[in-house]
Amino acid sequence: MSVNSGSGFVSLVSSGPGDPELLTIRAAARLRDADVILYDDLSSGPILDQAGPQAELIAVGKRAGRPSARQEHVNALLIEHARAGHRVVRLKSGDAGIFGRLEEEIIALREAGIGFEIVPGVPSAVAAAAAAQIPLTRRLTARRLQFLTGADVTGALPADINWAAIADPAVTTVVFMGQRSFPKLAQGLIDHGLPGDTPALFAEAVSHPHQRLIRTTVEKLAAMLADAPISQPALILYGPLAHGKDD
Ligand SMILES: C[S@@+](CC[C@H](N)C(=O)[O-])C[C@H]1O[C@@H](n2cnc3c(N)ncnc32)[C@H](O)[C@@H]1O
């Protein structure tokens, strides 16, 4: 696919979980050719070494501030740089379409009449399973795979959880952004019939040099996270496949 360089164009690029080797060839090409790269915290680090020397790098993640107006601010920057005729990359961690607020940016670009493309990538959940050497599905005992967020807009456990779905023992469930709320989530799961000894995998900083994988159970992980400080992004996988050999 070629990029329209005449009138400005936005590539919504997925960075994968953090290791530059997990970028797609297309993502690396867009980074190399970009005039401007707006990136999130989780897609910074060595990924940005793929950018060309001409690129202006703009941090727009949480650490860049503006908590309340952040999304509107990012939308405005995308539009401003595209209208200036730049090749703009909006870099998002994992796959941009998973808990990445992609829709807000698509709507803003469409409304502004700016051409864009979406470059898919490796979701952190998929990279976590690969790092732990487990599949995400299995015939008969894990025929469904579900991704959920453990945090609503306020950071709390969402109030409208479909407990029957997420307490289903024959499913692989992956919780994003769930470290803080997992003790509460786990109690709800157990109350809705999921055995406390269901295998669970805690996957922190997947594909980064300080990656940490802990294989445990839903009940024990809830106890572990109840007083654990949070410093790294992490996922929680639970279900019949979330075990394997210890590291
Ligand atoms: C805003 S969501 C973005 C998810 C991303 N679009 C994806 O497909 O992986 C951020 C959450 O994704 C998870 N995450 C992203 N990168 C990760 C990594 N390298 N290791 C572990 N979890 C990660 C964490 O749960 C983190 O809080």
The ligand as a Gaussian input file, in Angstrom:
#p B3LYP/6-31G(d) Opt

LIG

0 1
 C       -4.243000       0.684000      26.737000
 S       -4.023000      -1.051000      26.740000
 C       -3.360000      -1.296000      25.143000
 C       -3.352000      -2.749000      24.688000
 C       -2.675000      -2.939000      23.357000
 N       -3.410000      -2.259000      22.310000
 C       -2.463000      -4.400000      22.979000
 O       -3.000000      -4.861000      21.952000
 O       -1.736000      -5.096000      23.685000
 C       -2.626000      -1.164000      27.805000
 C       -2.574000      -2.483000      28.544000
 O       -2.139000      -3.508000      27.655000
 C       -1.355000      -4.436000      28.364000
 N        0.012000      -4.408000      27.809000
 C        0.438000      -3.676000      26.758000
 N        1.722000      -3.967000      26.483000
 C        2.110000      -4.900000      27.390000
 C        3.324000      -5.616000      27.616000
 N        4.413000      -5.427000      26.854000
 N        3.354000      -6.509000      28.628000
 C        2.255000      -6.741000      29.386000
 N        1.086000      -6.101000      29.212000
 C        1.018000      -5.203000      28.222000
 C       -1.390000      -4.020000      29.834000
 O       -2.514000      -4.653000      30.442000
 C       -1.605000      -2.537000      29.698000
 O       -2.142000      -1.992000      30.883000

